[in-house]
Amino acid sequence: MNVEICKELKEAGVTRIQIGLDSSGDSGYEDDYQNKWDTFHSWLRDDGMGFNKTIEAIEIAIKAGMDVSVRYSLCHSNLNDVVKTYQFVSSLGVSKFKFRVLFPDGRAKGRLVHELISGEEMANAQYDLIQSSKGNKTVVEITQPCLYTLPGRSNLSIDSQYFNSFKESCPCGTVAAYIDSNRDVKYCLFDENALGNVCDDSFLDIWNSGLMKEVRKERCPLDRSGSDCSSFKLLYSQFIDYQSFMNACIKGAKEKKLSND
């Protein structure tokens, strides 16, 4: 990311970008081979300058007048760095902090399965982040699964005494789908299986196909709940007992009730 790229994006009509950042920069990280990294973020990106490059990109984009959202993927190694990272990017002028648990797909599926957390750990991390959003200008989006009662983005209070956190039900299958670089159409960007390819059929034909209707019937009720995520369930179920995970998440959320009082 540089000034010229930002200028071209703005001229093309892009006003908002999302950048991944998975640590605050407060501490280093030592991998399984005793290699030392400046941050967990740099190790995760397999780039010794990964953290510095990301911060520079955020600062350049904000200076160029773009609306910047930061996405944080929660796992064991950054479990205790959530609030620090949120506060750090808020000080940079980031408008939104998108918080989700690590999805075991792509590179993560091959090398980060040991980083998967428990449902109770996820509930505790969500709670701490929501609490820290009170009075902060950077809005927090908690993505599914989330068992805490939060408003939608449009219903957020502008009063600084309230939490500046929201969650939305997933739009996949109802008003959204994902088309990857191979032009495969997928129900969700985290899916491994395609429902069709826009080189072979029109998007509308795929969207209205019998296969899509079957997938919609099976997955949309869970995604529309605003509390659970069908893609997360499919991925996590390959490695852990998903129901036990969700039961622990429910238990954790009940034990730490949110209050704006």
N, C-alpha and C positions, 0 to 999 in steps of 0.2 A: 504494500500500500504506500502510495506517495501522493503528493499534491496534485500531480497531473492526472493520475487515475481518479482521484476524488472529483476533479473538475469534469472529466469525461462522464463519470457516473451521474453527476448532477445535471449535466447537459442532456443526458439520456432520460432524465426524469426520475432518477433514483434519489430518494430523500432519506431513506433509512437503511442501515446495514446492521447485521449481527456478527459479532466477533467472539470466538471462544476463548475463555481465560479460566484456568482451573487452579490457580493459586494466587496468593497475595504478594509474593515476593519477599515475605518476612523470613523465610527459612529455606535452607537448601534441601537436597534430596539425595539419598544414597541408594543405588539400585542393587539388585541381587548379586552383581559382580563387584561390589564395592566401588563402583564408579561414582564420583561425586558430581552432582548437577547443581546449578544455581537455584533451581526451583523444580517442583514436581511438574509444573506445566511444561518446562523445557524437555524433561525426560519423556513425558507423555507424547510430545510432538517429535521426539528424537532429533532435537535441534538445540545445540548448546546455546544459541542466541534466541531461542524461541520466545522466552518471556519478554526480553527487551524489544524484540521485533513487534510483538503483539501490543505492548504498551505504546510503542511509537506509532503504530497504525491507529490505535484508538485516539491518541492525541491529535494526529494529523486529520483524521476524519471529523473530529469535533471542531477543530480550528477551521475546517472547510465549511462548517455550518450544517453538517449532516447529523441526523438523529441516530445515535449509537446505542445499540443494545448489546449487553455482554451475556453470553451463555456459560453457565458453570455446570459441569458434570460431576456429581457427587460420588465418591468412592472411598475406600478405606484410607488411602494416603492423604486425602485432602479433607477428611471428615471434620477436623477441628479448625479448618481454615476458612470456612464459609463466611462467617460474619466479617472477618478481617478483609477478605477479598471484596465483599459487598461495600464495605466502608471505604476501601481504597479506590475502587472504580467510581464510587459516588463523588469522591474528592476530585476526580478527573473531569467530572461533568457528564458522565454516562446517564442516559435518561431511563434505561430499564435494565434490570438484572434478572435474567431468565434462569431459573433454578430447576434442574432436573437430576434425577438419579442416573448414574452411568448405565447406558443401554449396552448389553453384551452383543454387539454386532460389529461387522467389519474387523478392524485391527483389534478392537477390544475383545472380540470373541476368541481370538487366537492367543492373546497374551495378557489379558487383564481379568480373567475369570476370578482369580484370587482377590481382586479388588472389590468384588460385589459385597454389598453391605446387607445388614439385616433390616427387617421392617421397622423394628424399634429404633435403630440408629437413624433411619430415614425420617421417622416421625419427630425425633428429637432435633435433628438438624433443621427440619422445616420450621419447627416451633421457634428455635433460637433466631433464625433468619427473619421470620415474621415479626417477632418481638423487636428486633433491631431496626425494622423499617419505620417504626413510629417516629414521626417528626423528621424523617429523611425525605429529600426531594426525589431521590432515585426510586422509582416504583419497582416492586418485586413481583414477578410472575412465578407462581408455584405451579409447575406442570404436573399432570396426573402421573402416578397415583398420589392423591392427597386427601386425607380424611378430615382435615380441618375445615370448618365453615368459614368461607371467605366470599366476598362479593365478586361480581364480574368487573371487568375493567371500567365499563361505563357507569358503574355504581360506586366507584371509589369516592370516599369523602375527601374533600380538599382541606379539611380541618387537620392541623398538624398533630392533634392529640390522638388521632386514630392511626391504626396500622396502614401503611402505604403498600399493601399487598393484595393481590387478587389471583383468582384462578378461573379458567374458562373450560367448558366442556369441549372435547375434541371435535373439530369439524370434519374429520376424515369420513368419507363415505356419504356424507350428506351435502356438503357444499365445497369439499376439497378432495383432491387426489394428488399424487406425486408422480412426476415424470422425470426419470433419471437421465444421465448423459447418453445412455444407449437408446433413449426414447421409449423405454419400457414404462408402462403405466402401473403404478402400485397404489394400493389402498393407503399406505403410509410410507414415509421416507425410510423407516426402519425395517420395512418388510424385505424378505429375501426373495419371495415369489412374485412374479409379474402377472397382471391380469390381461395384458395385451401389449401391443406395440403400435405407436402412432404411424409407423412406416407401413404397417400392414392394414390397419383399420383406422377410421376416424376416432377422435377422442370421444365424441358423443356415442358412437356405436359401442365402444368399450364401456363407457359410463353406464349405458343402458342395457348392457349384456346380461344374460342369465347368470353368468359367473359372478359379476359384480353384485347382482341382486342377492345371490346366495351369501356372499361375503358380508354384504350390508346387514342382512337378517341376523347373521351370527355375531357380528362384532359391534355394530352401531349402538345397541342398547347399553353395552358396557361403557363405550366411549362417551355417550351422551350423559352418563351419570354424573360426570364432573369429578368423580372420585377415583376411578380406575382407568386403565389403559389396556386395550386389547393387544397392542404391539408389544408393550412391556411384558404382559402376561405370557405371550408366545415365546419371547426371547428368554425370560427368566426361568420358565418352566423346563427349559433344556438343561438347567444346571442345579436348580433347587426346587423344593416343594413350595410352589407358589402360594397355595392356600395358607401354609404356615407363615410365609412371609407377610401376607396381608393381615392375618390374625394378629401378628406382632405389631404391625403398623396401626391397626385399629386400637389395640391395647395401649400403645404409646400415645396416640392422639387423645384417648379418653383420660389418661393420667395427667396430661398437660393441656388443660382446657385454656383456650384463648379468651382473654377479656380485655376490652377496650376501656374499662373503667379505671 
